[in-house]
Amino acid sequence: MTTQAARAEVPHAPILLRETVGSIAILTLNRPAARNSLSEGMIAELHAALNAIRDDKSIRAVVLAANGPAYSAGHDLKELTARRSDADRGRAYFAQIMNACSAMMQAIVHLPKPVVASVQGIATAAGCQLVASCDLAVASEAASFATPGVDIGLFCSTPMVALSRNVPRKQAMEMLLTGEPISAATAKDIGLINRVVTAGTERDAAIALAQQVALKSAYTVKLGKEAFYRQAEMSLADAYRLAAEVMTENMMARDAEEGIGAFIEKREPKWQDK
């Protein structure tokens, strides 16, 4: 058998891995040779996995990790550049990819379960956007973050949306205008990530954080996460109006009744997730 034939028989490794640890789903980007760039296929698989998890009652939280030295280098520029030969110089394809990626990022935000990023290496452009789109983020001390599109003439406009909703404007603009990477420690200081841990322990730390949240009522977490993102875009008065409505609805839930009763009776609550 020739070497070429042998290679042809080896199946391609999946670009997205999924495993389950207890009630935690772990999604792992698996294109290390391409620095886990968000190709058309990767975006589609991530979105499909999130949709599958949405209605899976056995899953209470998600960890989004990556294999290899980079967390994600953002969009697959080779894939995008290949479409320059299209009749419209790629315009329709570029729009398709940007909209698909934006929809996938929003699927993270709208998922009724918390998503924790486990960042082991550099996260740039849409890779940084991916971290910013997650509800929580744990990073290795060796990780770094950047929105360097400006360096190649392509401003990180879609990453900007998630970034500017995580960090103060001046810090976001500095990252966007200079393209310079920031360390994990700086990312924590400005609010892009929650925790910095020793290199090699970020995955376990992210799972532990996800498991901590998974112990809560799934119904309460779903209600709270949705309200958090909705009120953040509202005026102060509208945000309080929404929050009051959510609190009232939450108080009527079986889990709130159980949780308050357990607190008063000094016992562990037994969630029904409703």
C-alpha positions in Angstrom: 0.0 0.0 0.0 1.4 3.4 -0.9 1.8 6.2 1.7 -0.8 8.3 -0.3 -3.3 5.4 -0.1 -2.7 4.9 3.6 -3.3 8.6 4.3 -6.5 8.4 2.3 -7.9 5.7 4.5 -7.2 7.7 7.7 -10.4 9.5 8.7 -10.1 13.2 9.3 -10.3 14.1 13.0 -13.5 15.8 14.0 -13.1 19.6 14.2 -15.3 19.8 17.2 -15.2 17.3 20.1 -17.9 16.8 22.6 -17.8 14.9 25.9 -19.8 14.9 29.1 -18.6 15.1 32.7 -21.5 14.6 34.9 -24.0 17.4 33.9 -21.3 19.4 32.1 -21.0 19.3 28.3 -17.4 20.0 27.1 -17.1 21.3 23.6 -13.5 21.4 22.4 -12.3 23.2 19.2 -10.1 20.6 17.5 -8.2 22.3 14.6 -4.9 22.8 16.3 -2.9 22.9 13.1 -5.1 25.8 11.9 -4.9 27.5 15.4 -8.6 26.6 15.9 -9.7 29.2 13.4 -13.4 29.6 13.0 -14.0 28.1 9.6 -17.4 27.8 8.0 -17.5 24.2 9.2 -16.4 25.0 12.7 -19.0 27.8 13.0 -21.8 25.4 11.8 -20.7 22.6 14.2 -20.5 24.9 17.2 -24.0 26.3 16.4 -25.4 22.8 15.9 -23.9 21.6 19.2 -25.3 24.6 21.1 -28.8 23.9 19.6 -28.6 20.2 20.7 -27.5 21.2 24.2 -30.3 23.7 24.6 -33.0 21.1 24.9 -30.9 18.4 26.7 -32.2 18.4 30.2 -29.2 16.3 31.4 -26.8 19.1 30.6 -26.8 22.0 33.1 -23.7 23.9 31.9 -21.2 24.0 29.1 -17.4 24.4 29.0 -15.9 25.7 25.7 -12.3 24.6 25.4 -9.7 24.1 22.6 -6.8 21.8 21.7 -3.3 23.0 20.8 -1.3 26.1 21.6 -3.9 28.6 20.5 -7.5 28.9 21.8 -8.7 30.4 18.5 -7.1 32.7 15.9 -10.5 33.9 14.7 -11.9 33.6 11.2 -10.1 31.3 8.7 -8.5 33.9 6.5 -7.3 31.4 3.9 -10.9 30.2 3.5 -12.2 33.7 3.1 -9.4 34.8 0.7 -10.1 31.8 -1.5 -13.5 33.4 -2.4 -11.9 36.5 -3.8 -12.2 34.8 -7.2 -16.0 34.8 -7.0 -17.8 37.0 -9.5 -18.6 39.4 -6.7 -15.1 39.2 -5.2 -16.5 37.2 -2.3 -19.0 39.8 -1.0 -21.9 37.3 -0.7 -19.7 34.7 1.0 -18.2 37.2 3.4 -21.7 38.3 4.4 -22.8 34.7 4.9 -19.8 33.9 7.1 -20.1 37.0 9.2 -23.8 36.5 9.8 -23.4 32.8 10.5 -20.7 33.6 13.1 -22.7 36.4 14.7 -25.7 34.0 15.0 -23.5 31.4 16.6 -22.1 33.9 19.1 -25.7 35.0 19.9 -26.6 31.3 20.4 -24.1 31.2 23.3 -25.7 34.3 24.9 -29.2 33.0 24.4 -28.5 29.4 25.6 -30.5 28.9 28.8 -27.4 27.3 30.4 -24.2 29.0 31.5 -21.2 28.7 29.1 -17.7 28.8 30.6 -14.7 29.5 28.3 -11.5 27.5 29.1 -8.7 29.4 27.5 -5.3 27.8 27.3 -3.6 30.0 24.7 -3.9 33.1 22.6 -7.5 34.1 21.6 -7.5 36.7 18.8 -10.1 38.5 16.7 -13.2 36.2 16.5 -11.5 33.9 19.0 -11.4 36.8 21.5 -15.1 37.4 20.5 -15.8 33.8 21.4 -14.4 34.2 24.9 -16.3 37.5 25.4 -19.5 35.9 24.3 -19.3 33.2 27.0 -20.9 33.9 30.3 -17.8 33.1 32.3 -14.1 32.6 31.4 -11.2 30.9 33.0 -7.8 31.4 31.4 -4.3 30.0 31.8 -1.7 32.5 33.0 -0.1 31.8 29.6 -3.1 32.9 27.6 -3.4 36.3 25.9 -6.1 38.2 24.0 -6.1 40.5 21.0 -8.3 42.1 18.3 -5.5 42.6 15.7 -7.6 43.0 12.6 -6.5 46.6 12.2 -3.0 45.3 11.5 -4.1 43.6 8.3 -6.6 46.3 7.2 -9.7 44.5 8.6 -11.1 46.2 11.7 -12.5 43.7 14.2 -16.0 45.0 13.9 -17.9 41.9 14.9 -15.5 41.0 17.7 -16.0 44.6 18.9 -19.7 43.9 19.7 -18.9 41.2 22.3 -15.7 42.9 23.5 -17.4 46.3 24.1 -20.1 44.6 26.2 -17.5 43.1 28.5 -14.8 45.7 29.1 -14.8 49.5 29.5 -14.8 51.6 26.3 -11.3 53.0 26.6 -9.8 49.5 27.0 -11.9 48.1 24.2 -10.8 50.9 21.9 -7.2 50.5 22.7 -7.3 46.8 21.9 -9.3 47.5 18.7 -7.1 50.4 17.5 -3.7 49.1 18.4 -4.2 45.3 17.8 -1.8 44.7 20.7 -2.3 41.6 22.8 -3.1 41.8 26.5 -2.1 39.2 29.1 -4.5 37.0 31.0 -3.8 39.1 34.1 -4.8 42.3 32.3 -7.8 40.6 30.8 -9.0 39.8 34.3 -8.3 43.3 35.5 -10.5 44.8 32.8 -13.3 42.2 33.1 -12.8 40.1 30.0 -12.2 36.9 32.0 -13.1 35.9 35.5 -10.1 33.9 36.7 -6.4 33.3 35.9 -5.0 29.9 36.8 -1.7 28.0 36.5 -1.1 26.8 32.9 -2.4 23.4 32.4 -5.2 23.6 35.0 -7.6 25.9 33.1 -9.8 23.1 31.9 -10.3 21.5 35.3 -10.9 25.0 36.8 -13.5 25.8 34.1 -15.2 22.5 34.7 -15.2 23.1 38.5 -16.7 26.6 38.0 -19.4 25.1 35.6 -20.1 22.4 38.2 -20.6 25.0 40.9 -23.2 26.7 38.8 -24.8 23.4 37.8 -25.7 22.8 41.4 -28.3 25.6 41.3 -31.8 25.4 40.0 -31.7 25.1 36.2 -34.9 27.1 35.9 -33.6 29.9 38.1 -30.3 30.1 36.1 -32.2 30.2 32.8 -34.5 33.0 34.0 -31.6 35.0 35.5 -29.3 34.6 32.5 -31.9 35.8 30.1 -32.8 38.7 32.3 -29.2 39.7 32.7 -28.6 40.2 29.0 -31.9 41.8 28.3 -31.7 44.4 31.1 -28.1 45.3 30.1 -29.4 46.9 26.9 -32.2 48.9 28.6 -32.5 52.2 30.3 -32.4 52.2 34.1 -36.2 52.5 34.5 -36.9 49.8 31.9 -34.2 47.5 33.4 -35.8 47.8 36.9 -39.3 47.2 35.4 -38.1 44.0 33.7 -36.2 42.9 36.8 -39.3 43.4 39.0 -41.4 41.3 36.5 -38.7 38.5 36.5 -38.4 38.5 40.3 -42.2 38.2 40.6 -42.2 35.3 38.1 -39.3 33.7 39.9 -41.0 34.0 43.2 -43.9 31.9 41.8 -41.6 29.1 40.7 -41.5 25.8 42.6 -37.8 26.1 43.0 -37.9 29.5 44.7 -40.6 28.2 47.1 -38.4 25.2 47.8 -35.1 27.2 48.0 -36.5 29.8 50.4 -38.1 27.0 52.5 -34.9 25.1 52.7 -33.0 28.2 53.7 -35.5 28.9 56.5 -35.4 25.3 57.6 -31.6 25.1 57.3 -31.5 22.2 54.9 -30.3 21.5 51.4 -32.9 22.4 48.7 -34.2 19.7 46.3 -34.6 21.4 42.9 -37.4 20.5 40.5 -36.0 22.8 37.8 -39.4 24.6 37.5 
